[in-house]
Amino acid sequence: MREELSLPYMNSLLEFVESEYNSPQVVFPPRRRVFRALHEIDFDDVRVVILGQDPYHDDGQANGFAFAVENGVKAPPSLVNIFKEIVSDLNVEKPSDTSLVGWAQQGVMLLNTVLTVRAHQAFSHRKRGWERFSHKVITELNEHERPIVFMLWGSPAQQKASMITNTRHLILRAPHPSPLSAYRGFLGCRHFSRANEFLCANGLTPVDWSRTGEGK
């Protein structure tokens, strides 16, 4: 992705993002965590990609991973519904760690299609270039020979489906887990068990979805 970062559109995007962080406007996630979803997982280790929309825009929520918040922060409704689906799908106890670091450690990339947002202004950094950047991430992952599960939640995420052309991979689509759409098909989608079934069928280690926190 280093070459991508040097392209003109990325220079313009990063200049815009930098100006936003340097302005009185509050921007999420914290500046040091904008690329966290890529920094904390090696491309060669990716087994599952969970693709969201843009970061949480309320104070203290966004931590650089799609859908995650730091421990001690009240779980947003989308994450509550994700945990609810895990419990229902896998018959396990509700995860207690909201950071989702444990998923990243197991090869789950938690990526948003847009990586920054103004406080309290959902989608405020759309159409600035992030969509092209996340497009490139998906395109690169699509080239992997090892099978990957792509979970596309919500319309912006599902627009990336056309880039996943490698037949080795599995695409799982569902409505966004927010309360506005979760009951239209996210709850009951069984993406977590379906992902593990696919990984096992391809000789790969399944994800322990109940391990959301730091671990070995």
C-alpha positions in Angstrom: 0.0 0.0 0.0 3.0 2.3 0.2 2.8 3.1 -3.5 -0.9 3.9 -3.1 -0.1 6.5 -0.4 2.2 8.4 -2.9 -0.5 8.8 -5.5 -1.9 12.4 -6.2 -5.4 11.5 -4.9 -3.9 10.3 -1.6 -1.8 13.4 -1.2 -4.9 15.5 -1.6 -6.9 13.2 0.8 -4.2 13.3 3.4 -3.8 17.1 3.1 -7.6 17.4 3.7 -7.5 15.0 6.7 -4.5 16.8 8.2 -6.3 20.2 7.8 -9.3 18.7 9.6 -7.3 17.4 12.5 -5.5 20.8 12.8 -8.8 22.7 12.8 -11.1 23.4 15.7 -13.3 20.6 14.3 -13.0 17.3 16.2 -12.2 14.3 14.0 -12.3 10.6 14.8 -10.5 8.2 15.2 -7.5 9.7 17.0 -4.9 10.7 14.4 -2.5 7.9 15.3 -5.1 5.3 14.7 -6.4 6.3 11.3 -4.6 3.3 9.6 -4.8 1.0 12.6 -6.9 -1.6 10.7 -3.9 -2.0 8.3 -1.0 -1.5 10.8 -2.0 -4.2 13.2 -2.5 -7.1 10.8 -0.2 -8.4 8.1 -1.8 -8.8 4.7 -0.5 -12.3 4.5 -2.3 -13.2 7.7 -5.8 -12.0 6.7 -8.4 -14.7 6.9 -11.6 -12.6 7.3 -12.4 -9.0 6.3 -15.3 -7.3 8.0 -16.1 -4.1 6.1 -18.1 -1.3 7.6 -19.0 2.2 6.5 -17.2 5.1 8.4 -16.0 5.4 12.0 -18.3 6.0 14.9 -18.7 9.7 15.2 -19.7 10.1 18.9 -17.1 11.2 21.5 -14.6 8.6 22.6 -15.9 5.8 20.4 -13.8 5.2 17.2 -10.6 3.4 17.9 -9.4 2.6 14.3 -11.1 -0.8 14.0 -14.5 -1.0 12.3 -17.3 -1.5 14.9 -14.9 -1.6 17.9 -14.6 0.8 20.9 -12.1 0.7 23.7 -13.0 -1.2 26.9 -14.8 1.1 29.3 -16.7 2.8 26.5 -20.4 1.9 26.3 -20.8 -0.5 23.3 -22.6 1.3 20.5 -25.9 -0.3 19.2 -24.1 -1.8 16.1 -21.6 -3.6 18.3 -24.4 -4.8 20.6 -26.1 -6.3 17.6 -22.9 -7.9 16.4 -22.4 -9.6 19.8 -26.1 -10.6 19.9 -25.6 -12.3 16.5 -22.5 -14.1 17.7 -24.3 -15.4 20.8 -27.3 -16.6 18.7 -25.2 -18.0 15.9 -22.5 -19.8 17.9 -24.3 -20.5 21.2 -21.5 -18.9 23.2 -21.5 -16.3 26.0 -21.6 -12.7 24.9 -18.1 -11.3 24.4 -17.0 -8.9 27.1 -14.1 -7.1 25.4 -15.3 -4.4 23.0 -11.8 -3.5 21.6 -11.9 -6.5 19.1 -8.1 -6.7 19.3 -8.5 -10.5 19.7 -10.1 -10.6 16.3 -7.3 -8.7 14.6 -4.8 -11.0 16.3 -6.6 -13.9 14.6 -6.4 -12.5 11.1 -9.7 -10.5 11.0 -9.3 -7.1 9.3 -11.8 -4.6 10.6 -11.9 -2.1 7.9 -14.2 0.8 7.2 -14.7 2.1 3.6 -14.0 5.6 4.9 -11.4 5.9 7.6 -12.1 9.3 9.2 -15.2 11.3 10.2 -16.1 14.6 11.8 -17.5 14.5 15.3 -21.3 14.0 15.3 -21.4 14.2 11.5 -21.8 10.8 10.0 -20.4 10.3 6.4 -18.8 13.8 6.6 -15.5 12.5 5.0 -17.1 10.6 2.2 -16.1 11.3 -1.4 -12.8 12.7 -0.4 -10.7 9.7 -1.6 -11.1 7.1 1.2 -13.4 5.0 -1.0 -10.7 4.7 -3.6 -8.2 3.8 -0.9 -10.3 1.1 0.6 -11.1 -0.1 -3.0 -7.3 -0.7 -3.4 -7.1 -2.6 -0.1 -9.9 -4.9 -1.2 -8.3 -5.3 -4.7 -5.0 -6.3 -3.2 -6.6 -8.8 -0.8 -8.6 -10.2 -3.8 -5.3 -11.3 -5.3 -4.4 -13.6 -2.4 -4.3 -17.3 -3.2 -5.3 -18.2 0.3 -9.1 -18.1 0.7 -10.5 -15.1 2.5 -14.0 -14.4 3.9 -15.4 -11.0 3.1 -18.2 -9.9 5.3 -19.9 -6.9 3.7 -22.3 -5.1 6.0 -24.4 -2.3 4.7 -24.7 -0.8 1.2 -21.3 1.1 1.1 -19.5 -2.1 2.0 -21.5 -4.2 -0.5 -20.5 -1.9 -3.3 -17.0 -3.5 -3.0 -18.4 -6.9 -3.9 -17.7 -6.4 -7.6 -13.9 -6.1 -6.8 -13.8 -9.6 -5.2 -13.5 -11.6 -8.4 -11.2 -14.4 -7.1 -13.4 -17.5 -6.8 -11.2 -18.8 -3.9 -12.9 -16.2 -1.6 -16.3 -16.2 0.1 -18.5 -13.1 0.0 -21.1 -12.8 2.8 -23.6 -9.9 2.5 -25.9 -8.5 5.2 -27.6 -5.3 6.2 -25.6 -3.0 8.5 -25.9 -4.1 12.1 -27.2 -0.7 13.3 -30.6 -0.7 14.9 -32.0 1.0 11.7 -31.3 -2.1 9.6 -30.2 -5.0 11.7 -33.7 -6.5 11.8 -33.8 -6.5 8.0 -31.4 -9.4 7.8 -28.2 -8.9 9.8 -29.6 -10.6 12.9 -29.9 -14.2 11.8 -27.4 -14.0 9.0 -25.1 -16.5 10.7 -22.0 -15.0 9.1 -19.7 -16.1 11.9 -20.5 -19.8 11.7 -20.6 -19.6 7.9 -17.1 -18.0 7.9 -15.7 -20.7 10.1 -17.3 -23.5 8.1 -15.6 -22.0 5.0 -12.3 -21.7 6.7 -12.4 -25.2 8.0 -13.4 -26.6 4.6 -10.3 -24.9 3.1 -7.9 -26.3 5.7 -7.7 -23.0 7.7 -8.0 -22.4 11.4 -11.5 -21.1 12.3 -11.8 -17.8 14.2 -12.6 -17.9 17.9 -15.3 -15.2 17.7 -15.8 -15.2 21.4 -12.2 -14.0 21.9 -12.5 -10.3 21.3 -9.7 -9.2 23.7 -6.0 -9.5 23.9 -4.7 -13.1 23.9 -2.3 -15.6 22.6 
